[in-house]
Amino acid sequence: MSAAPGKPCSRAWRVEGPRNGWTAIYDEVIDQDPTALVRFAREVSSRMGAVVIILSLEVDQVVRLVALERGGIMDEYLSVPEF
């Protein structure tokens, strides 16, 4: 996947798994931008027709969990709803 013009391009990413049926994708640029993380997860979910789970820690204190299926958000959880 290449970055859009003006967007940072990640040079450090890795795919791990499958482990117990789960595959994990780690990316240094996406990890720092919650909006980019959701866009990436939507794309993976849509292209693979699979359920994708996002689990992230934002601002070192807020846990976000998003479940997507075929590119659409099925459910979302924030440990601090006001965030």
N, C-alpha and C positions, 0 to 999 in steps of 0.2 A: 504494500500500500504506500503510495507516495503522498507527501503533504501538499495541501493546497498552497497556492502562491501566498507568501507572507506568513505562513504558519510554520512553526518549528517542526523539524523532521527528527524523529527519534532515531538514535544510533544504538541505543541500548534497550533491547527487548528480548524476551525469551518466552518460549512455550514449554510448559512442563506437563507431563502426564501422558496418557491417562493414568490416574491413580484412583482406585476404587470407583471407576466410571467417570471421574471428573478430570477435565483438562483445564489448566490455569494459564493465563496469558498475563505477563508482566511487561510494562512499558514505562520508561522514565518520564516521558512527556505527558502521556495520558494520565498517569498517576497524580500529576499536579493540577489537572484541570477537570473538575467534575463534569462539566458540559461535554468535553471531548470524550470522556469515559463513557457517558451515556450514548453519544453518537456512535462510537466505536462498537459498543455492545449491541446497539440496534442493527448496525450493519452486519455484524457476525451472526446475530440471531436471524435476520432476514435472509441472508445468503445461504445459511445452512439449514434453515427451517427448524431451528432448535431452540430449546429453552436456554437462556443465558442468565446467570445470576451475577450481579455486581455487588461486591462487598468492599466498602471503602471507609477510611477514617479521614474526616475532613477537619481542618483547623485543629488537629491533634486532640479533638474532644467530641466530635459528632460522628456516630456510626450511621452509614447509609447503606441500605440493602435495597436493590431494585431487581425485580424478576421480569424478564422479557420473553415473549414467545412470538416467533415469526416477525420480529421487528417492532412489536407493540408492547407497551408497558402493561403487565398484568397486575403488579402490586408494587408498592414502595413503602419503606419503613425508614423513619428518621428517629434517632434516639432523643433528639431535642427538636420537637415539632416546630418551635418558633424560628429555627435556624433558616 
